[in-house]
């Protein structure tokens, strides 16, 4: 996959965890309701509910991940001789992190 696309997908996931993402979906739903009431049916309502639940789940996952990362960073900083560059590993793309994990497993 193209590195720019991987980075874009990562950024979209992070943006979906922001509070303003809920506002965007709510405004979209309101505009849909106001401008196109003829097509507003149970399918439309289910679609909006799915989008909102996706954002709720993404936000919860993002919060949990950030909390775990903060705890791990603190442990790395507290450990003498630890490699502090690992505290910035979460800024890399998921594929790069997987490569790092595979490399670290081979060393053991």
Secondary structure as UniProt FT lines:
FT   HELIX           3..15
FT   TURN            16..17
FT   HELIX           19..35
FT   HELIX           37..39
FT   HELIX           42..78
FT   TURN            80..81
FT   HELIX           84..91
FT   HELIX           94..107
//
